[in-house]
Amino acid sequence: MFCPVEYRESILIFRGLVILVVVVILGVSVTEQQLNSLTQRQEGGSTFSIAYDQSGLYSMHILGSTYNMRAVYSMGEIVNSDKAIIVKTMNHSITIPTYIEIDCKQELKLLDLWAQLVVKEAFKFKHLVDLAQTILQEKIHVYISRFR
């Protein structure tokens, strides 16, 4: 029959297991160093090491076995072109325009027509002012000649 273990006893068992793992790791390290010195091969063996790659790959070497873990997962993609920035995820794509093209030919034609009308009306007004000036000069000459 199985009896429940008390807290103090479970701590004692856990410490014992940790000490056993440390002794095994130290034993493997010492054995590997001794084997390297006997065979005159100075390889850099290790019992426990962790390496990180720029692509987000962690490689863990424990007691001769290698375990790989990936830290970076592809969640999306950003594409930058001349006219837009495109953000792509698994199910969606968002386009942010960086080059905006506006067709304002019609508005420019209307502005050109308006400018032509303004110039035409200005010439008419100038002609009327010139006419009024010549008439006024004639009347002034008549009044001056009468007044003398």
Secondary structure, DSSP 8 states (H G I E B T S, - for coil): ------HHHHHHHHHHHHHHHHHHHHHHHHHHHHHHHHHT------SEEEEE-TTSEEEEEETTEEEEEE-----EEEEE-SSEEEEEESS-EEEEESS-----HHHHHHHHHHHHHHHHHHHHHHHHHHHHHHHHHHHHHHHHHHH-
